[in-house]
Amino acid sequence: MSSNPHESKGSSLFTKEFTTNPFPTYAGLRETNPMYRCVFPDGQSGWMVTRYEDAVKAFKEARLIKDRSMIAGISEHQSVFTQNMLFSDPPDHKRLRGLVQKSFTPRLVEEMRGRIQEITDELLKELKGREHIHLIDEFAFPLPIIVICEILGVPAEDRDKFRLWSTSLIEGRNGEYANDMQQHMKDFIHYLKFMFEKLRDTPGSDLISQLIVSEEDGDTLTEGELYGVVTLLIIAGHETTVNLIGNTVLALLEHPEQLELLRNQPELIHSAIEESLRYNGPVEFSTSRWAREDFDFRGTRFKKGEMIIVALSSTNRDSMEFDHPNEFDITKEKSPHLAFGKGIHMCLGAPLARLEGEIAIRSLLKHFPLMKLDVDRNDLEWRPGMIVRGVKEIPLSVRE
Ligand code: HEM
């Protein structure tokens, strides 16, 4: 029995219309049913937090934990894909995050600016002279994956494999690879095993080599955690930024006056990316949190073992926090959006994602100032699955 009188029956909320435009539904929930009990697309039932203020509290609530196996009565085989900071609680969380944090500080990321610009220019050069392009396939996808591969020390030529494996994992049972998911997981692990052996023999200055040294020391990282951290970085490194680029282009094309403003004032790029993260961010839901015990949370009784998920896309349009939340305004000076989460699990890759987004959009506008959607906005296909929010492809006309 739910302790909420408004429990949804089945998963009817998650229709195709909802995926295409969830914002009116979220507005209704924030108003009448802000802590919404429902069955999520992955089949699990739990609470969806839709209001900004509740979400901030949830992100900081120590009784909402990430590692489900810590809740007595639930014994769960922990897959290597969850042996990382995103699915850990203190003190393990701090140790795991600390090992990679130093490679992602804003200062170190800033030092990558030149290389990110170079990769961007190379990708755009390939598209020179074309009249039509596939923005996702030919630009938004390769850019972040080449960057994360270089940071990690894995060959970017294998990016199509990473794409298959991570799409399979992220889209899960609603995705097009649902039947092959197990095999893809095995292939991913097998590939990394080979990679780790190679880097163990001939370490470089890359992040994986550094992590292997920590693992060999024995007290900072287990072998399972090595797999867990690397798979998380590969998946997080390209399931998200690709949609930041895609969603920003869509928002700009839908708001020609904002696009014009950005063309005339390229220095607005920073606030444009922040506004895009708020207006139509690339991550729709937080990952799951679990109630460690029974407790009252802002008027709702959470029972031990229940799942809680924050609807980031909803919190970022909450009128209690943002003025005119449904308007896209790239001149806003400050935006306390939750697109990167908050609290101890706040996105580790945020400085990198922001920099990639800024370079990508600025360069794209410079090369293709007259870009136009090649299809009707309503014909774009939004990706299934629970976490990412983005379209499969954006066909563009880029005649100069
Ligand atoms: C965590 C969003 C890009 C690595 C998170 C979380 C969000 C998020 C919302 C917190 C999830 C939760 O608390 O349940 C995004 C967005 C991105 C992006 C919107 C792009 C625009 C990246 C990139 C990387 C990355 C490029 C790595 C290269 C991580 C890691 C965590 C994380 C490692 C876990 C942090 C922890 O648990 O301490 N991200 N992310 N992300 N993200 Fe990102």
Residues whose N, C-alpha, C, O or C-beta is under 5 A from the ligand:
A	BS01	HEM	M85 L86 R97 L233 A236 G237 T240 T241 L244 P282 V283 S286 T287 L338 A339 F340 G341 I344 H345 M346 C347 L348 G349 A350 L352 A353
